[in-house]
Amino acid sequence: MRSPGRRLPAPARLVAAALLLAALTGGAVGADGYGRARRVYMKNKVLEMFYHAYDNYMTYAFPHDELKPLTKSFTDSLSELGNLNLEHLPQDYSGSALTLVESLSSLVVLGNLTEFERGVLWLSENLTFDVDARINLFECNIRLLGGLISAHILAKDYSSQFKHGLYQDQLLRLAESLGNRFLPAFETPTGLPYSWINLKYGVMENETTETSTSGCGSLILEMGVLSRLTGDSRYEAAALRALRKLWSMRSSLNLVGTTLDVFTGKWIQYSSGIGAGVDSFYEYLIKAYILFGSDEYWDMFHSAYLAVQKYFRHGPWYHEADMRTGEATHWQLTSLQAFWPGLQTLLGDVTAANLSHREFYNIWQRFGVLPERYLLDYGMLHPTEKYYPLRPEFAESTFYLYQATKDPWYLEVGETIVRSLNYYTKVDGGFASIRDVSTMKLEDHQHSFFLSETCKYLFLLYDDSFLRNQNYIFTTEGHPLPIRSTWHEKFPAAYVPSNWTSVKDEIQPIRASALSSQVCPETIFGRSVGTPWESACHVPDAHASHRCRTDDDCGIEAITCKKRTCSMAGYCGLFFYNGNKSSGFSMIMRTANTSRLLQLRTAA
C-alpha cells in the first residue's frame, strides 16, 4: 500500500497541477455540474489503474492467462475453468493469453491503438485452440469468443490507422475456429449444450450433464454475431435452439430455475433469482432484441421481466424464489445482482434502477467494497462467501445510470469505487482480489474481467468519447458489439401517440404500460404525455381518485407489476388471501402517493 508521503508519479503530478490551475481560474464546470478538471483527474486515475494492471500482466504473466499480483506470477485460467489435461498439452503451450484478449477492446476505448495493434498481431501469429483442454463453454464464450469477435470488429474499423499493414480478418478466423469447437456441445436430445467440452476431442465420455440457466441461455450474442460475420448460420441456430428450449421449460409463472440437466431437459434446482447462474440469461434477452431486432427476444424478455418484478422484488431488493410457486426461498444480496440496475436503465425503468443502485451503494460504503453474498434477513455477511474478486457489475450500473440521467451524483459514486479499489486492492504487482471483506485480506488473483469490464466502465463514466459516433451493446463480459441495421430482422416501429393501442383522451390516462408498448417510460410517457408513470410495467388507474366500477378501470401496480382489481367498495387495489380462514381476504390499497418510488436524486 502506498505511503501517504510518497511522491506522486508523473501523471498524477500533472493532474494535480491541472486541478490547481482550474481552482485558480475558477474551474470550468460541465453541463451536469461536475467540474471538467475533476472529470479529467478521475479519467486519469482510471487510466493509471488500467495500465498498472495491464503492464504487470504483460511483464509477469503474458502470454499466460491471468496475473497473480501478490507473487508476480501467472495462472492459466483454462486450467481453472476446465482442468487442462497437462499430459496432452504441447510442450510450448503457454496459455490462451486470456487477459490480452479481454483487454483489446478496452485498449480501443482508452484510445491506445498502438498497443491494440500489437496485441492483434501477436494473437494472429501465436494463438491456437487445437489443444487437449476441457473448458467451460459459457466462460470461454463470453471471454474468448466475445473478446475475439469484438476485437475483430474494432480492428476492421480502425485498420486504416494501423502502422504495420491492413488487418486481414485474423481474429475472425480464430473466433470461427473456436466456434466450431463449441458446436459438439449442442449435440444433445434437447439441444441444450453441455457445460464442459474438450477443445480437441469434443464432449468427453461420462461428461456431466448439469448446467446453469446462464450457461445455456447466454450464448446468443456472441454466436449470433459470429454467424453474421462469417455467413455460417450454424452458430446462431445452435444458440437459439438452446434458448428456445430453455424458455419452453419455464413455469406457469414465467420463472426459470438455476440448474438443469441438458440430456433430460429437467430442472435440478428450482430456486432462482437474478444473481449467479441466471443473471446473464435476462441480460441477453433484452440485448439480443436490441442487437438483432427480433420480437421473439422481446416477447421472452417482456414476460421474464414482469415475472421477476412480481415474484423476486421486495422494495429495492430482489430475493430468490421457487420457480414453481413464486414463494421466497433465500433473502440474500449477491454482488452479481448489481448488474440489474444497468439492465433496467437500458429498458428505461430508471426510477426502479436508481432505487436498487442506492442500496448496493450503501452496502459498498459499509464494507468498502461489495461482498459476494450478504444475508438480508440476518443483516450480515454470508459465513463463507465474503470475497470480492474485483467484480464490475456495480461500476457497470453506475455508468448506465449516469448516461441516462447525467446526474453528477453517479460520478461521485465512481470516485468512491476508484478510491476503494486503489486503497484496498492495489499492490505493487497489480490489483488483487479480496478474500474476506471483513478483514480485507487479499487473494493472489487479478481476474481478466478487471481489465475488460471494471476499468472500462469506470473510464467510460468520465470519458464516453468512444460511444459518440457509434451505438454499441456491451456483452456480459464488457465487449462492445455495434448495433448495425444489416443485423436487424426489422427496425422497431417509431412509437408515437398514433401507434399506441389505447391513448388517453382529455380525462383518462393511457391504458398500456411502457413495457407492453415497447417505449421508454422516462423519455416518452413522463416527459411527452405527463402521466404519473412509476415503472416500466406501471399502468395508472383510469381515475386519479382510484374509484372504479369494474376491473377494467384499474391499472397495473408499479412495484409488483400485479394487476389491480376493483373492490366491492368501488376502489382499485391489490387483494390477496392472507391464509387465515377466519379473516378471509385482505386488501391493500395503494394510491399514486403511497406507492410512489423514490425519485432520482438531482443534487449531490
MIVODREN-999308 format. One record per residue (C-alpha): residue in one letter; y, z, x. Coordinates in Angstrom, 2 decimals. Example, Ala and Ser with C-alpha at 12.3 -4.5 7.8 and 13.67 -1.06 7.14 Angstrom:
# residues 2
PT type       v       w       u
PT    a   -4.50    7.80   12.30
PT    s   -1.06    7.14   13.67
END
This chain:
# residues 604
PT type       v       w       u
PT    m    0.00    0.00    0.00
PT    r    3.41   -0.86    1.32
PT    s    5.62    1.88    2.69
PT    p    8.94    2.21    0.80
PT    g   10.78    1.92    4.08
PT    r    9.09   -1.25    5.24
PT    r   11.37   -4.21    6.00
PT    l   11.34   -6.83    3.24
PT    p    9.67  -10.15    4.08
PT    a   11.97  -13.15    4.41
PT    p   11.53  -14.49    0.84
PT    a   12.22  -11.06   -0.64
PT    r   15.30  -10.62    1.57
PT    l   16.65  -13.96    0.31
PT    v   16.07  -12.88   -3.28
PT    a   17.78   -9.54   -2.64
PT    a   20.76  -11.39   -1.22
PT    a   20.85  -13.65   -4.27
PT    l   20.83  -10.62   -6.56
PT    l   23.69   -9.03   -4.63
PT    l   25.69  -12.26   -4.79
PT    a   25.07  -12.52   -8.53
PT    a   26.20   -8.93   -9.03
PT    l   29.40   -9.54   -7.07
PT    t   30.20  -12.70   -9.03
PT    g   29.45  -11.21  -12.42
PT    g   25.89  -12.50  -12.64
PT    a   25.16  -15.54  -14.78
PT    v   23.25  -14.74  -17.94
PT    g   20.83  -17.14  -19.60
PT    a   20.91  -18.11  -23.26
PT    d   18.31  -15.41  -24.01
PT    g   20.41  -12.66  -22.43
PT    y   18.24  -12.37  -19.32
PT    g   20.19  -12.87  -16.09
PT    r   19.49  -16.06  -14.12
PT    a   19.35  -14.22  -10.80
PT    r   16.90  -11.75  -12.31
PT    r   14.74  -14.62  -13.52
PT    v   14.78  -16.24  -10.06
PT    y   13.88  -12.92   -8.50
PT    m   10.86  -12.47  -10.79
PT    k    9.78  -16.07  -10.29
PT    n    9.75  -15.49   -6.53
PT    k    7.89  -12.21   -6.91
PT    v    5.12  -14.08   -8.73
PT    l    5.15  -16.82   -6.09
PT    e    4.74  -14.17   -3.43
PT    m    1.78  -12.72   -5.36
PT    f    0.07  -16.08   -5.77
PT    y    0.35  -17.08   -2.12
PT    h   -0.69  -13.63   -0.90
PT    a   -3.90  -14.03   -2.92
PT    y   -4.36  -17.73   -2.16
PT    d   -3.62  -17.58    1.58
PT    n   -6.01  -14.68    2.08
PT    y   -8.71  -16.57    0.20
PT    m   -8.17  -19.64    2.38
PT    t   -8.20  -17.50    5.53
PT    y  -11.16  -15.20    4.86
PT    a  -13.29  -16.76    2.08
PT    f  -12.85  -20.54    1.86
PT    p  -14.97  -22.61    1.28
PT    h  -17.00  -19.86   -0.35
PT    d  -16.27  -18.99   -3.95
PT    e  -14.23  -15.81   -4.13
PT    l  -12.44  -13.36   -1.85
PT    k  -13.41   -9.75   -1.13
PT    p   -9.92   -8.48   -0.27
PT    l  -10.77   -4.98    0.98
PT    t  -13.21   -6.18    3.63
PT    k  -11.56   -9.60    4.08
PT    s  -14.85  -11.36    3.46
PT    f  -16.32  -13.58    0.76
PT    t  -18.75  -13.77   -2.10
PT    d  -20.42  -16.86   -3.52
PT    s  -19.85  -16.30   -7.20
PT    l  -22.58  -18.70   -8.25
PT    s  -24.97  -16.06   -6.96
PT    e  -23.31  -13.57   -9.31
PT    l  -23.06  -16.00  -12.20
PT    g  -26.56  -17.34  -11.75
PT    n  -28.63  -15.73   -8.96
PT    l  -28.77  -18.55   -6.44
PT    n  -32.23  -19.24   -5.07
PT    l  -31.23  -18.88   -1.43
PT    e  -34.61  -20.11   -0.15
PT    h  -33.98  -23.60   -1.56
PT    l  -30.32  -24.00   -0.63
PT    p  -29.22  -26.37    2.14
PT    q  -28.62  -24.54    5.41
PT    d  -25.00  -25.63    5.44
PT    y  -24.34  -24.55    1.84
PT    s  -21.08  -22.60    1.70
PT    g  -20.35  -22.14   -1.98
PT    s  -18.55  -24.29   -4.53
PT    a  -15.05  -23.36   -3.35
PT    l  -14.58  -21.91   -6.82
PT    t  -11.22  -20.28   -6.15
PT    l   -9.86  -23.53   -4.71
PT    v  -10.98  -25.47   -7.80
PT    e   -9.43  -22.82  -10.04
PT    s   -6.18  -22.84   -8.04
PT    l   -5.49  -26.58   -8.14
PT    s   -3.69  -26.67  -11.50
PT    s   -1.73  -23.56  -10.53
PT    l   -0.51  -25.28   -7.37
PT    v    0.91  -28.09   -9.51
PT    v    2.53  -25.62  -11.92
PT    l    4.12  -23.90   -8.91
PT    g    5.31  -27.26   -7.56
PT    n    3.20  -27.38   -4.38
PT    l    1.87  -30.95   -4.45
PT    t    1.15  -30.96   -0.71
PT    e   -1.40  -28.15   -0.98
PT    f   -2.73  -29.65   -4.22
PT    e   -3.40  -32.98   -2.49
PT    r   -5.04  -31.20    0.41
PT    g   -7.39  -29.39   -1.98
PT    v   -8.21  -32.58   -3.89
PT    l   -9.14  -34.40   -0.68
PT    w  -11.34  -31.55    0.59
PT    l  -13.26  -31.29   -2.68
PT    s  -13.65  -35.07   -2.83
PT    e  -15.33  -35.11    0.57
PT    n  -17.32  -31.88    0.52
PT    l  -18.21  -30.55   -2.95
PT    t  -21.69  -31.22   -4.34
PT    f  -23.67  -29.84   -7.26
PT    d  -27.04  -31.07   -6.03
PT    v  -28.22  -27.53   -5.24
PT    d  -31.10  -25.36   -6.41
PT    a  -28.87  -22.89   -8.25
PT    r  -29.33  -21.08  -11.56
PT    i  -25.88  -20.89  -13.11
PT    n  -24.30  -19.64  -16.32
PT    l  -23.38  -22.64  -18.48
PT    f  -20.33  -21.05  -20.09
PT    e  -18.80  -19.75  -16.85
PT    c  -19.34  -22.99  -14.96
PT    n  -17.98  -24.98  -17.89
PT    i  -14.67  -23.11  -18.14
PT    r  -14.21  -22.55  -14.40
PT    l  -15.65  -25.53  -12.54
PT    l  -15.78  -28.31  -15.14
PT    g  -12.46  -27.30  -16.67
PT    g  -10.84  -26.93  -13.27
PT    l  -12.04  -30.34  -12.09
PT    i  -11.02  -32.16  -15.28
PT    s   -7.56  -30.60  -15.35
PT    a   -7.02  -31.30  -11.64
PT    h   -8.18  -34.91  -12.12
PT    i   -5.62  -35.49  -14.87
PT    l   -2.87  -33.90  -12.79
PT    a   -3.90  -35.95   -9.75
PT    k   -3.59  -39.14  -11.80
PT    d   -0.16  -38.05  -12.99
PT    y    1.13  -37.14   -9.54
PT    s   -0.82  -39.54   -7.28
PT    s    2.29  -41.61   -6.57
PT    q    3.64  -38.59   -4.70
PT    f    0.52  -38.14   -2.55
PT    k    1.03  -38.67    1.17
PT    h   -2.49  -39.85    2.02
PT    g   -3.04  -42.75   -0.36
PT    l   -3.60  -43.09   -4.07
PT    y   -6.10  -40.94   -5.93
PT    q   -9.40  -42.71   -6.68
PT    d  -10.87  -40.54   -9.52
PT    q  -12.99  -38.49   -7.11
PT    l  -12.67  -35.29   -9.13
PT    l  -13.69  -37.07  -12.32
PT    r  -16.87  -38.26  -10.61
PT    l  -17.61  -34.65   -9.62
PT    a  -16.94  -33.48  -13.17
PT    e  -19.24  -36.19  -14.51
PT    s  -21.99  -35.10  -12.12
PT    l  -21.62  -31.51  -13.30
PT    g  -21.55  -32.53  -16.97
PT    n  -24.79  -34.49  -16.55
PT    r  -26.44  -31.37  -15.15
PT    f  -25.32  -29.40  -18.23
PT    l  -26.98  -31.74  -20.75
PT    p  -30.59  -30.49  -20.41
PT    a  -29.40  -27.06  -21.57
PT    f  -28.78  -28.53  -25.04
PT    e  -32.36  -29.78  -25.46
PT    t  -33.43  -27.07  -27.91
PT    p  -34.69  -27.29  -31.51
PT    t  -31.31  -26.05  -32.76
PT    g  -29.03  -27.94  -30.39
PT    l  -27.64  -24.58  -29.22
PT    p  -27.62  -24.60  -25.40
PT    y  -29.47  -22.27  -23.09
PT    s  -27.13  -19.80  -21.42
PT    w  -28.63  -20.43  -17.97
PT    i  -29.63  -23.66  -16.25
PT    n  -30.58  -24.77  -12.77
PT    l  -28.21  -27.41  -11.41
PT    k  -31.01  -29.28   -9.67
PT    y  -34.04  -28.77  -11.92
PT    g  -32.64  -28.14  -15.40
PT    v  -33.98  -25.38  -17.66
PT    m  -36.48  -23.24  -15.75
PT    e  -39.80  -22.01  -17.11
PT    n  -39.56  -18.78  -19.13
PT    e  -35.77  -19.02  -19.22
PT    t  -34.12  -16.54  -21.60
PT    t  -33.22  -17.97  -25.00
PT    e  -30.49  -15.39  -25.69
PT    t  -26.88  -16.46  -25.52
PT    s  -23.50  -15.37  -26.89
PT    t  -21.27  -16.91  -29.52
PT    s  -18.72  -17.77  -26.84
PT    g  -21.47  -19.17  -24.64
PT    c  -22.48  -21.88  -27.10
PT    g  -19.29  -22.19  -29.15
PT    s  -16.67  -22.57  -26.40
PT    l  -17.65  -25.83  -24.72
PT    i  -15.86  -28.40  -26.86
PT    l  -12.55  -28.67  -24.96
PT    e  -13.94  -29.40  -21.52
PT    m  -16.88  -31.53  -22.67
PT    g  -14.77  -33.30  -25.28
PT    v  -12.16  -34.28  -22.72
PT    l  -14.90  -35.34  -20.27
PT    s  -16.21  -37.77  -22.89
PT    r  -12.76  -39.19  -23.48
PT    l  -12.12  -39.64  -19.76
PT    t  -15.48  -41.25  -18.98
PT    g  -16.22  -43.09  -22.23
PT    d  -19.60  -41.30  -22.37
PT    s  -19.91  -39.63  -25.78
PT    r  -22.95  -37.50  -24.85
PT    y  -20.93  -34.52  -23.59
PT    e  -18.76  -34.12  -26.67
PT    a  -21.67  -34.87  -29.01
PT    a  -23.77  -32.09  -27.45
PT    a  -20.94  -29.54  -27.60
PT    l  -20.01  -30.49  -31.17
PT    r  -23.60  -30.32  -32.39
PT    a  -23.87  -26.81  -30.96
PT    l  -20.59  -25.76  -32.56
PT    r  -21.62  -27.12  -35.95
PT    k  -24.95  -25.32  -35.78
PT    l  -23.24  -22.08  -34.79
PT    w  -20.80  -22.36  -37.70
PT    s  -23.66  -23.03  -40.11
PT    m  -25.09  -19.64  -39.09
PT    r  -22.04  -17.72  -40.30
PT    s  -22.45  -15.10  -43.00
PT    s  -21.22  -15.38  -46.58
PT    l  -18.09  -13.57  -45.33
PT    n  -17.43  -16.37  -42.80
PT    l  -18.17  -13.98  -39.93
PT    v  -20.34  -14.68  -36.90
PT    g  -22.31  -12.29  -34.71
PT    t  -22.15  -11.75  -30.97
PT    t  -25.55  -12.83  -29.58
PT    l  -28.24  -15.18  -30.88
PT    d  -31.46  -16.97  -29.98
PT    v  -30.96  -20.66  -29.16
PT    f  -34.58  -21.53  -29.92
PT    t  -34.92  -19.91  -33.36
PT    g  -31.27  -20.04  -34.42
PT    k  -31.40  -16.37  -35.45
PT    w  -28.79  -13.72  -34.76
PT    i  -29.68  -10.92  -32.37
PT    q  -26.54   -8.80  -32.55
PT    y  -24.79   -8.71  -35.92
PT    s  -21.84   -6.54  -34.88
PT    s  -18.91   -8.68  -33.88
PT    g  -15.16   -8.68  -33.24
PT    i  -12.57  -10.72  -31.38
PT    g  -13.46   -9.44  -27.90
PT    a  -16.23  -10.01  -25.38
PT    g  -18.89  -12.50  -26.39
PT    v  -16.86  -14.02  -29.23
PT    d  -13.21  -14.34  -28.16
PT    s  -13.07  -17.93  -26.92
PT    f  -15.02  -19.17  -29.96
PT    y  -11.93  -18.54  -32.12
PT    e   -9.61  -19.77  -29.38
PT    y  -11.39  -23.12  -29.02
PT    l  -11.42  -23.86  -32.75
PT    i   -7.64  -23.99  -33.06
PT    k   -7.16  -25.56  -29.61
PT    a   -9.72  -28.28  -30.38
PT    y   -7.77  -29.06  -33.54
PT    i   -4.53  -29.31  -31.58
PT    l   -6.12  -31.40  -28.81
PT    f   -8.30  -33.74  -30.87
PT    g   -6.70  -33.65  -34.33
PT    s   -9.92  -33.37  -36.34
PT    d   -9.66  -31.49  -39.64
PT    e  -13.21  -30.24  -39.08
PT    y  -11.95  -27.87  -36.38
PT    w   -9.06  -26.74  -38.56
PT    d  -11.34  -26.03  -41.52
PT    m  -13.58  -23.87  -39.33
PT    f  -10.63  -22.03  -37.83
PT    h   -8.92  -21.50  -41.18
PT    s  -11.98  -19.78  -42.66
PT    a  -12.73  -17.84  -39.48
PT    y   -9.16  -16.59  -39.07
PT    l   -8.97  -15.36  -42.66
PT    a  -12.27  -13.52  -42.18
PT    v  -11.01  -11.82  -39.01
PT    q   -7.85  -10.66  -40.77
PT    k   -9.83   -9.39  -43.76
PT    y  -12.65   -7.55  -42.02
PT    f  -11.59   -6.72  -38.45
PT    r   -7.91   -5.89  -38.73
PT    h   -6.72   -2.31  -39.15
PT    g   -2.95   -2.14  -38.79
PT    p   -2.15   -3.50  -35.31
PT    w   -5.74   -3.08  -34.10
PT    y   -8.91   -5.13  -34.52
PT    h  -12.17   -3.19  -34.70
PT    e  -15.70   -4.59  -34.77
PT    a  -17.71   -5.05  -37.95
PT    d  -21.13   -6.10  -39.21
PT    m  -21.03   -9.83  -39.92
PT    r  -23.24   -9.35  -43.00
PT    t  -21.28   -6.63  -44.78
PT    g  -17.85   -6.50  -43.15
PT    e  -18.28   -2.76  -42.56
PT    a  -16.71   -1.37  -39.38
PT    t  -19.15   -0.69  -36.53
PT    h  -17.09    0.08  -33.40
PT    w  -13.48    1.24  -33.27
PT    q  -12.50    0.14  -29.80
PT    l   -9.98   -1.91  -27.90
PT    t  -11.21   -4.26  -25.19
PT    s   -9.00   -5.98  -22.66
PT    l  -10.29   -9.40  -23.71
PT    q   -8.83   -8.83  -27.18
PT    a   -5.36   -9.15  -25.62
PT    f   -5.66  -12.95  -25.95
PT    w   -5.39  -12.67  -29.75
PT    p   -1.57  -12.32  -29.98
PT    g   -1.32  -15.55  -27.96
PT    l   -3.64  -17.33  -30.38
PT    q   -1.64  -16.01  -33.33
PT    t    1.55  -17.27  -31.71
PT    l    0.05  -20.77  -31.45
PT    l   -0.67  -20.52  -35.17
PT    g    2.88  -19.34  -35.91
PT    d    1.77  -15.87  -37.06
PT    v    4.35  -14.36  -34.72
PT    t    5.07  -11.10  -36.55
PT    a    1.40  -10.10  -36.54
PT    a    1.11  -11.19  -32.90
PT    n    4.09   -9.06  -31.92
PT    l    2.65   -6.01  -33.65
PT    s   -0.66   -6.16  -31.74
PT    h    1.01   -7.12  -28.47
PT    r    3.15   -3.97  -28.55
PT    e    0.08   -1.78  -28.95
PT    f   -1.55   -3.41  -25.93
PT    y    1.69   -2.80  -24.04
PT    n    1.58    0.89  -24.99
PT    i   -1.94    1.15  -23.56
PT    w   -0.81   -0.68  -20.41
PT    q    2.06    1.75  -19.95
PT    r   -0.22    4.74  -20.48
PT    f   -2.74    3.74  -17.80
PT    g   -0.66    1.44  -15.56
PT    v   -2.98   -1.48  -16.36
PT    l   -5.22   -2.47  -19.29
PT    p   -8.64   -0.73  -19.21
PT    e  -11.69   -2.81  -20.05
PT    r  -12.56   -0.68  -23.07
PT    y  -10.67    2.04  -24.93
PT    l  -12.17    4.04  -27.79
PT    l   -9.67    4.03  -30.63
PT    d  -11.47    6.59  -32.76
PT    y  -11.54    9.11  -29.91
PT    g   -8.27    8.13  -28.20
PT    m   -9.95    7.97  -24.81
PT    l  -11.36    5.62  -22.18
PT    h  -14.88    4.33  -22.52
PT    p  -17.03    6.57  -20.27
PT    t  -18.34    3.68  -18.13
PT    e  -16.13    0.63  -18.73
PT    k  -12.97    1.94  -17.08
PT    y  -12.31   -1.02  -14.81
PT    y   -9.55   -3.63  -14.68
PT    p  -10.60   -6.87  -12.93
PT    l   -7.09   -8.41  -12.81
PT    r   -7.55   -9.94  -16.26
PT    p   -4.89  -12.38  -17.53
PT    e   -5.04  -12.06  -21.32
PT    f   -2.11   -9.67  -21.75
PT    a    0.12  -11.77  -19.49
PT    e   -1.01  -14.87  -21.41
PT    s    0.04  -13.46  -24.78
PT    t    3.33  -12.26  -23.29
PT    f    4.04  -15.82  -22.14
PT    y    3.25  -17.32  -25.56
PT    l    5.37  -14.79  -27.42
PT    y    8.34  -15.38  -25.15
PT    q    8.03  -19.12  -25.62
PT    a    8.03  -18.64  -29.40
PT    t   10.83  -16.09  -29.68
PT    k   12.93  -16.28  -26.48
PT    d   13.22  -12.51  -26.83
PT    p   14.07  -11.21  -23.31
PT    w   12.03   -8.09  -24.01
PT    y    8.91  -10.10  -23.16
PT    l   10.41  -10.93  -19.77
PT    e   10.76   -7.19  -19.21
PT    v    7.10   -6.76  -20.17
PT    g    6.32   -9.35  -17.49
PT    e    8.24   -7.25  -14.98
PT    t    6.05   -4.27  -15.87
PT    i    2.90   -6.33  -15.30
PT    v    4.15   -7.64  -11.95
PT    r    5.15   -4.16  -10.76
PT    s    1.77   -2.71  -11.74
PT    l   -0.21   -5.46  -10.01
PT    n    1.78   -5.07   -6.81
PT    y    1.70   -1.28   -6.84
PT    y   -1.92   -0.67   -7.80
PT    t   -3.90   -3.75   -6.73
PT    k   -2.13   -5.42   -3.79
PT    v   -3.83   -4.81   -0.45
PT    d   -3.49   -6.41    2.95
PT    g   -6.29   -8.88    2.21
PT    g   -5.23   -9.99   -1.28
PT    f   -5.40   -8.36   -4.70
PT    a   -8.31   -6.05   -5.51
PT    s   -9.80   -5.25   -8.90
PT    i   -9.59   -1.66  -10.14
PT    r  -12.93    0.10  -10.56
PT    d  -11.60    3.10  -12.50
PT    v   -8.15    3.12  -14.13
PT    s   -8.18    6.91  -14.34
PT    t   -8.28    7.22  -10.53
PT    m   -7.08    3.72   -9.56
PT    k   -9.99    3.41   -7.16
PT    l  -10.26   -0.23   -6.06
PT    e  -13.17   -2.66   -6.08
PT    d  -13.68   -5.31   -3.40
PT    h  -13.27   -8.40   -5.59
PT    q  -10.46  -10.86   -6.26
PT    h  -11.61  -12.97   -9.20
PT    s  -10.71  -16.64   -9.21
PT    f   -9.03  -16.29  -12.61
PT    f   -6.32  -14.18  -10.98
PT    l   -5.05  -17.44   -9.48
PT    s   -5.94  -19.79  -12.33
PT    e   -4.56  -17.60  -15.11
PT    t   -2.86  -14.31  -14.28
PT    c   -0.39  -15.65  -11.73
PT    k    0.05  -18.92  -13.64
PT    y    1.09  -17.29  -16.91
PT    l    3.40  -14.86  -15.13
PT    f    5.05  -17.74  -13.27
PT    l    5.47  -19.79  -16.47
PT    l    7.07  -16.76  -18.09
PT    y   10.01  -17.12  -15.68
PT    d    9.88  -20.85  -14.91
PT    d    8.44  -23.21  -17.53
PT    s    9.71  -26.44  -15.96
PT    f    6.10  -27.70  -15.73
PT    l    6.00  -27.83  -19.54
PT    r    9.28  -29.60  -20.19
PT    n    8.06  -33.22  -20.07
PT    q    4.53  -32.86  -21.46
PT    n    2.75  -30.82  -24.13
PT    y   -0.36  -29.04  -22.88
PT    i   -3.13  -26.87  -24.26
PT    f   -4.46  -24.30  -21.80
PT    t   -8.21  -23.74  -21.72
PT    t   -9.59  -20.22  -21.84
PT    e   -9.50  -20.29  -18.02
PT    g   -5.86  -21.38  -17.96
PT    h   -6.41  -25.03  -17.03
PT    p   -3.82  -27.34  -18.68
PT    l   -5.04  -30.31  -20.73
PT    p   -2.41  -32.77  -22.01
PT    i   -2.07  -33.48  -25.72
PT    r   -2.42  -37.26  -25.98
PT    s   -2.16  -39.45  -29.06
PT    t   -5.11  -41.52  -27.84
PT    w   -7.34  -38.45  -28.03
PT    h   -6.40  -37.70  -31.64
PT    e   -8.55  -38.84  -34.52
PT    k   -5.38  -38.83  -36.59
PT    f   -1.92  -37.36  -36.46
PT    p   -1.26  -34.32  -38.66
PT    a    0.90  -35.14  -41.67
PT    a    4.59  -34.31  -41.43
PT    y    4.77  -31.27  -43.65
PT    v    7.98  -31.32  -45.66
PT    p    8.54  -29.84  -49.12
PT    s    7.38  -33.04  -50.83
PT    n    3.97  -32.65  -49.17
PT    w    3.28  -29.15  -50.47
PT    t    0.73  -28.92  -53.22
PT    s    2.88  -26.41  -55.04
PT    v    6.51  -25.79  -54.24
PT    k    8.93  -23.28  -55.63
PT    d   11.37  -24.00  -58.39
PT    e   14.60  -22.07  -58.85
PT    i   12.72  -18.91  -59.79
PT    q    9.21  -18.91  -58.34
PT    p    8.22  -18.90  -54.66
PT    i    5.81  -21.31  -53.02
PT    r    2.25  -20.70  -54.22
PT    a    0.47  -21.64  -50.99
PT    s    0.14  -19.89  -47.65
PT    a    1.41  -21.32  -44.39
PT    l   -2.19  -21.35  -43.12
PT    s   -3.56  -23.39  -46.01
PT    s   -0.58  -25.75  -45.78
PT    q   -1.06  -26.13  -42.00
PT    v    2.54  -25.26  -41.23
PT    c    4.21  -22.66  -39.04
PT    p    5.38  -19.72  -41.18
PT    e    8.10  -18.76  -38.70
PT    t    9.80  -22.14  -38.36
PT    i    9.15  -23.77  -41.74
PT    f    8.96  -21.22  -44.53
PT    g   11.01  -18.38  -43.10
PT    r   13.96  -20.49  -41.99
PT    s   13.96  -23.56  -44.22
PT    v   12.93  -22.03  -47.52
PT    g   13.88  -18.40  -47.07
PT    t   10.88  -16.84  -48.80
PT    p    9.54  -13.47  -47.53
PT    w    6.58  -14.75  -45.52
PT    e    5.00  -11.96  -43.52
PT    s    1.95  -13.66  -42.01
PT    a    0.17  -17.00  -41.89
PT    c   -2.08  -16.10  -44.83
PT    h    0.56  -14.37  -46.96
PT    v    1.42  -15.71  -50.38
PT    p    4.12  -13.68  -52.19
PT    d    3.61  -12.64  -55.79
PT    a    5.13  -15.02  -58.32
PT    h    7.80  -12.50  -59.28
PT    a    9.83  -10.24  -56.98
PT    s    9.18   -7.36  -59.40
PT    h    5.40   -7.85  -58.84
PT    r    4.94   -7.95  -62.62
PT    c    2.13  -10.21  -63.82
PT    r    0.32  -11.47  -66.86
PT    t   -2.70  -12.98  -65.12
PT    d   -4.20  -13.03  -61.63
PT    d   -2.51  -16.38  -61.09
PT    d    0.82  -14.54  -60.85
PT    c   -0.44  -12.55  -57.84
PT    g   -0.44  -13.71  -54.24
PT    i   -2.35  -13.01  -51.01
PT    e   -1.91   -9.72  -49.14
PT    a   -0.04  -10.28  -45.87
PT    i   -2.03   -7.83  -43.71
PT    t   -5.58   -8.06  -45.05
PT    c   -5.36  -11.66  -46.32
PT    k   -7.09  -10.50  -49.50
PT    k   -6.31  -11.83  -52.99
PT    r   -4.14   -9.55  -55.10
PT    t   -5.04   -9.20  -58.78
PT    c   -3.23   -8.25  -61.96
PT    s   -3.81   -4.72  -63.26
PT    m   -4.04   -3.66  -66.88
PT    a   -0.55   -2.20  -66.45
PT    g    0.75   -5.66  -65.56
PT    y    1.40   -5.24  -61.83
PT    c   -0.08   -7.13  -58.88
PT    g   -2.04   -5.09  -56.35
PT    l   -5.25   -4.62  -54.36
PT    f   -8.18   -2.97  -56.08
PT    f  -11.32   -1.58  -54.54
PT    y  -14.24    0.63  -55.56
PT    n  -13.97    3.96  -53.77
PT    g  -17.65    4.86  -54.02
PT    n  -17.09    7.83  -56.37
PT    k  -18.68    7.08  -59.73
PT    s  -16.61    9.69  -61.49
PT    s  -13.40    8.23  -60.17
PT    g  -14.26    4.61  -60.88
PT    f  -11.89    2.12  -59.30
PT    s   -8.87    2.96  -57.19
PT    m   -5.78    0.81  -56.95
PT    i   -3.47    0.09  -54.06
PT    m   -0.13   -1.41  -54.98
PT    r    1.84   -2.90  -52.13
PT    t    5.23   -4.38  -52.67
PT    a    7.17   -6.52  -50.24
PT    n    8.89   -3.38  -48.94
PT    t    5.84   -1.18  -48.38
PT    s    3.61   -3.83  -46.82
PT    r    6.11   -5.45  -44.54
PT    l    5.03   -5.70  -40.92
PT    l    7.16   -4.59  -38.01
PT    q    9.76   -7.22  -37.27
PT    l   10.31   -8.82  -33.90
PT    r   12.44   -6.74  -31.64
PT    t   15.70   -8.54  -30.98
PT    a   17.16   -6.20  -28.40
PT    a   15.66   -4.80  -25.23
END
